[in-house]
Amino acid sequence: MKFTYFRLSHALLWMCCCLPWYSAQAKVVAETDSGFIVVQQQTVAAPPELVWYSLTNNIDTWWPKDHSWWQGTMRLEPRAGRCFCEQADKKSAEHMRVSYVEPPFLLRMTGGLGPLQGLGLNGALEWQIDEVEKGSRLTLTYRVHGFHPEGFARLASAVDKVQADQLARLADFASQHEY
């Protein structure tokens, strides 16, 4: 058992670090009995600073309300230990916790988005912003792990679609706005 887990975890690490061409398309890049990895990538006609500002200061504007608990106000505080949270009247939810901030290039948060939270699943969501010739390349990577008795195939596919929508909304917002 230890040997199999060791091999699987190293295979996932190798895929994430050594095969960057996987991120050229939106897809589930890995799926095992203990989790999955989704990578989405899109070019944005805006400089990294504007994409960063849109991500961290305007999340309530572009984040889809149907991907929230109560269509409340979304807030992201881009400092380690702070919150990506939702507030609606007296109700509140911590969607993720900010764990790494390197403006304007990398934001990492940990936790389980949406139903993943209630399933006891955890993950690391990264927003990587790289400068390219005509703007920025925005890469979203979500590594989810835990135990799910039904397996991860259907769940990974659903998360992939949701994350693709969120990435597209951020890219559209950033390319149409100035700060």
C-alpha positions, -999 to +999 in steps of 0.1 A: +000+000+000+027+025+009+046+017-023+015+023-045+007+055-027+043+066-030+044+059-067+010+076-074+020+108-055+053+110-073+036+104-106+012+133-099+041+155-088+060+147-120+030+154-142+025+188-126+061+199-126+076+183-156+049+183-182+038+220-186+023+212-220-007+197-202-019+232-193-022+241-229-058+228-228-086+229-203-088+195-188-085+170-160-048+162-161-047+135-134-072+114-115-066+088-089-084+071-060-072+100-037-079+130-059-075+149-092-059+178-108-076+203-131-056+228-152-071+256-173-053+281-193-063+312-213-046+342-228-059+376-217-055+409-236-044+427-205-011+431-186-004+409-155-010+439-131-046+444-145-054+407-144-041+406-108-062+436-098-093+420-115-087+388-096-080+403-062-101+434-061-131+427-084-139+391-076-175+399-066-181+414-101-169+385-123-173+354-100-205+337-111-232+341-085-245+306-092-212+293-079-218+308-045-238+296-015-264+325-014-255+349-043-239+370-016-210+394-017-177+377-026-145+391-010-109+381-014-081+395+008-048+388-010-027+382+021-015+349+035-039+337+062-068+358+049-100+348+033-119+342+001-153+346+017-189+352+009-213+373+030-251+374+027-270+391+055-260+372+087-248+342+067-211+338+058-188+312+043-151+308+040-147+293+005-109+292+007-080+304+027-052+324+011-019+307+016+006+323-009+006+357-025+032+370-051+017+400-069+010+402-098+020+366-107+007+340-083-021+336-058-026+302-040-056+294-019-065+262+000-098+246+008-127+229-009-149+250-032-187+244-033-198+209-026-161+197-021-162+215+012-191+195+025-176+163+012-145+169+034-122+173+003-094+198+003-073+213-024-049+240-035-062+265-061-035+285-080-040+315-102-007+319-121-003+350-143+025+352-168+034+381-191+032+372-228+036+393-259+000+405-262-010+405-226-010+377-200-013+339-199-036+330-170-033+294-157-057+280-131-046+248-114-068+231-088-053+201-070-080+183-050-074+154-026-093+133+000-116+103+001-147+101-021-164+067-020-179+071-055-145+079-070-134+111-087-143+107-124-177+125-124-166+150-097-134+159-115-153+164-148-178+187-131-151+207-113-132+211-146-163+227-163-169+250-133-133+261-132-132+267-170-162+290-166-146+309-137-113+313-157-132+326-188-152+351-167-120+365-151-103+367-185-133+384-201-136+409-172-098+417-171-096+422-209-126+447-209-117+468-178-091+492-167-080+501-131 
